[in-house]
Amino acid sequence: MQCLVRNLALTLLLSVLMAPVYALQSDREQEVYVEADTADLDEAAGIGIYRGDVLIKQGTLEIRGDEVTIKTKDRKFSSLTSVGMPAKFQQQLELDQSPVLGDAKHIHYSVVDGILTMRKEAKLTRDGDVFTGNYLRYDTINEKIKAKGADDGSERIKIIIQPEALNSGEPAQ
């Protein structure tokens, strides 16, 4: 009986710990929905270029832009590049957190590496925290952010970090 209880507890613990992984994995297993004015597709090369108020959705992943280029391997996304005024990115990375939101004139998302790179008037919002700059690189797997202002010094990075109480959903004291 103790063995059964211990196995049940272990199974429950593992399912809770693995929940964020399943959120990402479930996105990859969903169908891809595309809206655009035009499409140029090269299935042999695994490249699709969509133009005109483009919307790409797969699970919780949503990409918007004036032009979106998708590279695939074995009929799965390997990378997405979106250009717009602004281009937009959204994805629910963990079940217990709000979606990550990104705006920039140029967005590149390497699905394989989990790296989101945004250039020119970039803004990233994650769980209430806001990062702005000329260049933002977000490693969605390791939760690391690199931010840079403009090379000529005309624009600095700006970061707003919410108190822990606001991030955890508990009232601040």
Backbone as JSON, one array per atom type, in Angstrom:
{
  "sequence": "MQCLVRNLALTLLLSVLMAPVYALQSDREQEVYVEADTADLDEAAGIGIYRGDVLIKQGTLEIRGDEVTIKTKDRKFSSLTSVGMPAKFQQQLELDQSPVLGDAKHIHYSVVDGILTMRKEAKLTRDGDVFTGNYLRYDTINEKIKAKGADDGSERIKIIIQPEALNSGEPAQ",
  "N": [[0.82, -1.19, 0.0], [1.95, 1.25, 0.83], [3.81, 1.55, -1.18], [2.19, 1.95, -3.42], [0.99, 4.42, -2.75], [3.3, 6.01, -2.64], [4.17, 5.81, -5.32], [2.0, 7.0, -6.61], [2.15, 9.59, -5.54], [4.65, 10.35, -6.56], [4.13, 10.28, -9.31], [2.19, 12.31, -9.48], [3.74, 14.52, -8.65], [5.7, 14.6, -10.71], [4.04, 15.14, -12.91], [3.15, 17.71, -12.31], [5.58, 19.13, -12.3], [6.36, 18.81, -14.95], [4.46, 20.18, -16.4], [4.89, 22.82, -17.66], [6.57, 22.06, -19.79], [4.9, 20.44, -21.31], [3.11, 22.38, -22.18], [4.55, 23.84, -24.11], [5.21, 21.7, -25.82], [2.68, 20.86, -26.61], [1.9, 22.96, -28.25], [3.52, 22.57, -30.5], [2.37, 20.34, -31.55], [-0.03, 21.09, -32.57], [-2.31, 22.14, -35.2], [-1.35, 24.31, -37.94], [-2.35, 27.59, -38.57], [-2.94, 29.96, -41.07], [-3.24, 33.3, -42.2], [-3.21, 35.56, -44.86], [-2.48, 38.0, -47.44], [-1.04, 37.25, -49.71], [0.91, 34.37, -50.74], [4.02, 32.77, -51.08], [5.26, 29.75, -51.71], [7.69, 27.27, -51.2], [7.88, 24.17, -51.12], [9.77, 22.12, -51.37], [12.15, 23.32, -50.5], [11.33, 24.03, -48.03], [10.34, 26.56, -47.3], [8.24, 29.29, -46.67], [6.79, 32.31, -47.68], [4.86, 34.86, -46.58], [2.65, 37.54, -47.22], [1.14, 40.71, -46.44], [-0.71, 41.81, -44.0], [-0.31, 39.57, -42.14], [-1.15, 36.64, -40.31], [-0.14, 34.12, -38.23], [-0.81, 31.13, -36.6], [-0.28, 28.67, -34.12], [-1.29, 26.54, -31.85], [-0.69, 28.11, -28.81], [1.09, 29.88, -29.86], [1.48, 32.86, -31.63], [1.99, 34.85, -34.42], [2.35, 37.96, -35.95], [2.51, 40.17, -38.75], [3.67, 42.36, -41.43], [5.05, 41.0, -43.34], [5.85, 37.63, -43.25], [8.2, 35.1, -42.89], [8.54, 31.68, -43.03], [10.4, 28.93, -42.04], [10.66, 25.48, -42.47], [11.14, 22.12, -41.28], [10.77, 18.79, -41.94], [8.01, 19.21, -42.0], [7.53, 20.8, -39.77], [7.77, 23.81, -37.84], [10.88, 25.48, -38.01], [12.03, 27.96, -37.92], [10.81, 31.36, -37.64], [10.36, 34.46, -39.19], [9.39, 37.74, -38.82], [8.33, 40.79, -40.17], [7.29, 44.09, -39.65], [5.12, 46.88, -38.78], [4.2, 47.52, -35.92], [5.83, 44.26, -35.99], [4.47, 41.34, -34.41], [4.61, 39.1, -31.61], [3.43, 36.34, -29.77], [3.17, 34.01, -27.13], [2.21, 31.39, -24.98], [4.21, 30.29, -22.62], [4.39, 28.93, -20.2], [2.01, 27.21, -18.22], [1.08, 28.43, -15.89], [1.61, 31.13, -16.11], [1.29, 34.43, -17.57], [0.96, 35.09, -21.12], [3.96, 35.48, -23.13], [4.73, 38.49, -24.66], [5.69, 40.16, -27.59], [6.88, 42.97, -29.42], [8.16, 44.5, -32.3], [10.01, 45.97, -35.03], [11.3, 44.06, -36.45], [11.25, 40.64, -36.05], [12.6, 37.57, -35.04], [12.22, 34.15, -34.58], [13.61, 31.33, -33.38], [12.5, 28.28, -33.36], [13.52, 25.78, -32.75], [15.74, 26.3, -31.03], [14.5, 27.89, -29.17], [14.87, 30.64, -29.11], [14.11, 34.0, -29.12], [14.48, 36.8, -31.03], [14.52, 40.26, -31.25], [14.45, 43.26, -33.11], [14.89, 46.79, -33.54], [13.01, 49.17, -32.16], [12.1, 47.45, -30.09], [10.07, 45.57, -27.84], [9.42, 43.66, -25.03], [7.21, 41.8, -23.1], [6.81, 40.09, -20.17], [5.19, 38.26, -17.89], [4.28, 40.61, -16.6], [6.62, 42.09, -16.36], [8.56, 44.45, -18.19], [10.55, 44.98, -21.01], [12.43, 47.12, -23.0], [14.1, 48.22, -25.96], [16.62, 48.71, -28.53], [17.5, 46.27, -29.37], [16.58, 43.06, -28.45], [17.05, 39.93, -26.96], [15.66, 36.92, -26.22], [15.93, 34.05, -24.46], [13.9, 31.53, -24.37], [13.9, 29.03, -23.22], [15.92, 28.88, -21.21], [15.27, 31.14, -19.87], [16.58, 33.71, -20.15], [17.52, 37.06, -20.77], [18.8, 39.37, -23.09], [19.62, 42.68, -23.61], [19.97, 45.61, -25.66], [20.75, 49.02, -26.32], [20.56, 51.58, -28.88], [23.21, 51.5, -31.29], [24.51, 53.94, -31.73], [24.15, 55.24, -29.39], [21.87, 56.73, -29.04], [19.55, 55.67, -28.09], [18.57, 54.13, -25.14], [18.31, 51.12, -23.15], [15.3, 50.11, -21.47], [13.84, 48.95, -18.52], [11.24, 47.48, -16.72], [10.51, 46.03, -13.76], [8.32, 44.03, -12.04], [7.23, 43.91, -8.6], [7.78, 40.97, -6.59], [5.45, 40.05, -5.32], [3.42, 40.94, -7.02], [3.98, 39.49, -9.33], [3.54, 36.87, -8.44], [0.88, 36.79, -7.97], [-0.04, 37.23, -5.46], [-1.26, 39.46, -2.89], [0.41, 42.6, -2.5], [2.36, 43.72, 0.29]],
  "CA": [[0.0, 0.0, 0.0], [2.84, 2.41, 0.86], [4.43, 1.64, -2.5], [1.18, 2.55, -4.29], [0.88, 5.83, -2.38], [4.54, 6.66, -3.05], [4.15, 5.9, -6.78], [0.98, 7.99, -6.96], [2.71, 10.9, -5.19], [5.72, 10.62, -7.51], [3.48, 10.57, -10.58], [1.59, 13.63, -9.35], [4.83, 15.5, -8.61], [6.28, 14.7, -12.05], [3.1, 15.79, -13.82], [3.16, 19.14, -11.99], [6.86, 19.68, -12.74], [6.47, 18.75, -16.4], [3.38, 20.93, -17.03], [5.36, 23.8, -18.63], [7.11, 21.38, -20.97], [3.77, 20.02, -22.11], [2.52, 23.55, -22.82], [5.31, 24.06, -25.33], [5.09, 20.53, -26.67], [1.34, 20.81, -27.2], [1.87, 23.92, -29.36], [4.16, 21.96, -31.67], [1.52, 19.27, -32.07], [-1.27, 21.68, -33.07], [-2.33, 22.53, -36.61], [-0.89, 25.66, -38.24], [-3.37, 28.4, -39.23], [-2.3, 31.11, -41.72], [-4.03, 34.29, -42.94], [-2.33, 36.52, -45.54], [-2.97, 38.42, -48.76], [-0.35, 36.42, -50.71], [1.84, 33.36, -50.22], [4.98, 32.15, -51.99], [5.66, 28.55, -50.99], [8.64, 26.35, -51.82], [7.81, 23.02, -50.21], [11.02, 21.36, -51.43], [13.13, 24.02, -49.67], [10.76, 24.23, -46.7], [10.24, 28.0, -47.03], [7.01, 29.96, -47.04], [6.81, 33.75, -47.46], [3.49, 35.35, -46.55], [2.64, 39.01, -47.23], [-0.14, 41.41, -46.33], [-1.42, 41.63, -42.73], [-0.16, 38.13, -41.93], [-1.4, 36.04, -39.01], [0.25, 32.71, -38.14], [-1.14, 30.59, -35.28], [-0.11, 27.25, -33.85], [-1.49, 26.44, -30.41], [-0.66, 29.43, -28.19], [2.02, 30.72, -30.62], [0.83, 33.74, -32.6], [2.92, 35.78, -35.06], [1.7, 38.89, -36.87], [3.44, 41.08, -39.41], [3.38, 42.7, -42.82], [5.63, 39.88, -44.08], [6.35, 36.57, -42.37], [8.89, 34.01, -43.56], [8.56, 30.48, -42.19], [11.24, 27.83, -42.49], [10.21, 24.24, -41.85], [11.89, 20.89, -41.5], [9.86, 17.67, -41.67], [6.67, 19.79, -41.83], [7.44, 21.47, -38.47], [8.49, 25.07, -37.82], [12.23, 25.56, -37.46], [12.17, 29.37, -37.56], [9.86, 32.31, -38.19], [10.84, 35.84, -39.2], [8.27, 38.63, -39.08], [8.67, 42.19, -40.33], [6.06, 44.87, -39.64], [5.11, 48.19, -38.12], [5.26, 46.56, -35.62], [5.56, 42.81, -36.02], [4.06, 40.94, -33.06], [4.83, 37.72, -31.19], [2.77, 35.98, -28.52], [3.15, 32.58, -26.84], [2.07, 30.95, -23.59], [5.32, 29.37, -22.4], [4.1, 28.12, -19.03], [0.59, 27.22, -17.95], [0.73, 29.28, -14.75], [2.05, 32.5, -16.35], [0.67, 35.1, -18.69], [1.75, 34.89, -22.34], [5.05, 36.39, -23.48], [4.33, 39.36, -25.76], [6.81, 40.88, -28.19], [6.61, 43.89, -30.52], [9.36, 45.1, -32.88], [9.92, 46.06, -36.48], [11.85, 42.8, -36.98], [11.24, 39.56, -35.04], [13.03, 36.25, -35.5], [12.02, 33.15, -33.53], [14.14, 30.0, -33.67], [11.68, 27.33, -32.6], [14.4, 24.69, -32.31], [16.55, 26.76, -29.89], [13.7, 28.68, -28.24], [15.45, 31.98, -29.04], [13.33, 35.07, -29.72], [15.32, 37.97, -31.24], [13.72, 41.38, -31.75], [15.28, 44.42, -33.46], [14.26, 48.06, -33.91], [11.84, 49.5, -31.33], [11.69, 46.17, -29.52], [9.43, 45.56, -26.52], [9.08, 42.31, -24.57], [6.48, 41.78, -21.84], [6.79, 38.74, -19.62], [4.67, 38.21, -16.52], [4.19, 41.97, -16.06], [7.9, 42.78, -16.53], [8.64, 45.03, -19.53], [11.9, 45.26, -21.49], [12.42, 47.82, -24.28], [15.42, 48.57, -26.46], [16.82, 48.55, -29.96], [17.74, 44.85, -29.6], [16.26, 42.17, -27.33], [17.19, 38.49, -27.25], [15.06, 36.19, -25.11], [16.09, 32.59, -24.47], [12.68, 31.08, -23.7], [14.16, 27.78, -22.49], [16.71, 29.17, -20.01], [14.73, 32.38, -19.31], [17.62, 34.73, -20.11], [17.24, 38.17, -21.67], [19.9, 40.28, -23.38], [19.05, 43.91, -24.18], [20.93, 46.63, -26.09], [20.23, 50.25, -26.9], [21.06, 51.86, -30.23], [24.67, 51.52, -31.4], [25.02, 55.31, -31.67], [23.89, 55.78, -28.06], [20.68, 57.58, -29.04], [18.46, 54.98, -27.39], [19.01, 53.24, -24.07], [17.32, 50.11, -22.78], [14.44, 50.43, -20.33], [13.32, 47.72, -17.93], [10.33, 47.62, -15.58], [10.36, 44.72, -13.11], [7.26, 44.06, -11.04], [7.56, 43.26, -7.32], [7.48, 39.53, -6.55], [4.05, 39.84, -4.92], [2.58, 41.12, -8.2], [4.24, 38.36, -10.23], [3.02, 35.61, -7.9], [-0.56, 36.87, -7.82], [-0.37, 37.49, -4.06], [-1.33, 40.89, -2.63], [1.62, 43.23, -1.96], [2.18, 44.19, 1.67]],
  "C": [[0.86, 1.26, 0.0], [3.49, 2.63, -0.5], [3.46, 2.32, -3.49], [1.04, 4.04, -4.01], [2.11, 6.59, -2.84], [4.57, 6.83, -4.57], [3.15, 6.95, -7.25], [1.5, 9.4, -6.69], [3.8, 11.29, -6.18], [5.14, 10.99, -8.88], [2.86, 11.97, -10.57], [2.66, 14.72, -9.38], [5.43, 15.69, -10.0], [5.34, 15.4, -13.02], [3.04, 17.29, -13.56], [4.45, 19.78, -12.51], [6.97, 19.73, -14.26], [5.4, 19.58, -17.11], [3.87, 21.99, -18.0], [5.91, 23.18, -19.9], [5.98, 20.95, -21.89], [3.1, 21.2, -22.8], [3.23, 23.85, -24.13], [5.14, 22.91, -26.31], [3.72, 20.49, -27.34], [1.21, 21.81, -28.33], [2.42, 23.28, -30.62], [3.3, 20.88, -32.32], [0.2, 19.78, -32.64], [-1.16, 21.98, -34.57], [-1.84, 23.97, -36.76], [-1.99, 26.37, -39.03], [-2.68, 29.64, -39.79], [-3.36, 31.97, -42.39], [-3.05, 35.26, -43.57], [-2.99, 36.92, -46.85], [-2.35, 37.57, -49.86], [0.57, 35.43, -50.02], [2.72, 32.86, -51.36], [5.56, 30.96, -51.24], [6.61, 27.71, -51.83], [8.73, 25.15, -50.88], [9.1, 22.21, -50.22], [12.09, 21.98, -50.53], [12.62, 24.23, -48.25], [10.64, 25.69, -46.31], [8.9, 28.51, -47.52], [7.13, 31.44, -46.71], [5.38, 34.25, -47.63], [3.52, 36.86, -46.44], [1.23, 39.53, -47.07], [-0.91, 41.06, -45.07], [-1.48, 40.15, -42.34], [-0.46, 37.75, -40.48], [-1.04, 34.57, -39.11], [-0.08, 32.25, -36.73], [-0.84, 29.1, -35.24], [-0.19, 27.1, -32.33], [-1.53, 27.84, -29.81], [0.3, 30.38, -28.9], [1.24, 31.54, -31.64], [1.85, 34.75, -33.09], [2.12, 36.64, -36.02], [2.76, 39.77, -37.52], [2.97, 41.41, -40.81], [3.92, 41.61, -43.75], [6.21, 38.88, -43.09], [6.97, 35.48, -43.23], [8.99, 32.84, -42.58], [9.49, 29.46, -42.84], [10.81, 26.58, -41.73], [11.19, 23.11, -42.14], [10.96, 19.76, -41.07], [8.47, 18.17, -41.29], [6.45, 20.39, -40.44], [8.24, 22.76, -38.56], [9.92, 24.86, -37.34], [12.53, 27.01, -37.09], [11.1, 30.2, -38.25], [10.49, 33.69, -38.12], [9.67, 36.72, -39.62], [8.76, 40.07, -39.13], [7.36, 42.97, -40.38], [6.21, 46.17, -38.9], [4.09, 48.21, -36.99], [4.85, 45.13, -35.96], [5.25, 42.4, -34.59], [4.27, 39.44, -32.85], [4.06, 37.51, -29.9], [2.85, 34.46, -28.35], [3.04, 32.35, -25.35], [3.15, 29.91, -23.35], [5.08, 28.44, -21.22], [2.63, 28.29, -18.67], [0.19, 28.2, -16.86], [1.19, 30.73, -14.91], [1.3, 33.1, -17.51], [1.54, 34.91, -19.93], [2.9, 35.89, -22.45], [4.59, 37.16, -24.71], [5.55, 40.09, -26.28], [6.35, 41.74, -29.35], [7.95, 44.42, -31.01], [9.14, 45.23, -34.38], [10.41, 44.78, -37.14], [11.91, 41.78, -35.86], [11.7, 38.27, -35.71], [12.88, 35.28, -34.33], [12.55, 31.82, -34.02], [13.4, 29.01, -32.78], [12.54, 26.23, -32.0], [15.17, 25.07, -31.05], [15.74, 27.49, -28.83], [14.21, 30.1, -28.07], [14.58, 32.96, -29.82], [14.24, 36.3, -29.81], [14.48, 39.06, -31.87], [14.65, 42.58, -31.97], [14.4, 45.6, -33.84], [12.95, 48.26, -33.15], [11.25, 48.25, -30.7], [11.11, 46.34, -28.12], [9.02, 44.13, -26.21], [8.38, 42.43, -23.23], [6.36, 40.34, -21.4], [6.35, 38.8, -18.17], [4.65, 39.58, -15.85], [5.48, 42.76, -16.17], [8.0, 43.25, -17.98], [10.09, 45.4, -19.84], [11.78, 45.97, -22.83], [13.85, 48.18, -24.66], [15.48, 48.41, -27.97], [16.97, 47.07, -30.33], [17.41, 44.08, -28.32], [16.4, 40.74, -27.79], [16.7, 37.74, -26.03], [15.21, 34.7, -25.35], [14.92, 32.03, -23.68], [12.89, 29.81, -22.9], [14.87, 28.05, -21.17], [16.29, 30.45, -19.31], [15.82, 33.43, -19.09], [17.3, 35.79, -21.15], [18.51, 39.0, -21.84], [19.29, 41.48, -24.08], [20.16, 44.88, -24.54], [20.16, 47.85, -26.57], [20.78, 50.41, -28.31], [22.58, 51.94, -30.21], [25.25, 52.92, -31.27], [24.74, 55.98, -30.32], [22.64, 56.63, -27.96], [19.5, 56.95, -28.29], [19.05, 54.03, -26.36], [17.93, 52.19, -23.83], [16.52, 50.61, -21.59], [13.84, 49.13, -19.84], [12.42, 48.08, -16.76], [10.12, 46.23, -15.02], [9.34, 44.86, -11.99], [7.74, 43.43, -9.73], [7.11, 41.81, -7.34], [6.02, 39.28, -6.22], [3.12, 39.99, -6.12], [2.76, 39.97, -9.18], [3.6, 37.08, -9.74], [1.51, 35.62, -7.74], [-1.0, 37.09, -6.38], [-0.43, 38.99, -3.84], [-0.02, 41.41, -2.04], [1.34, 43.74, -0.56], [2.94, 45.45, 1.91]]
}
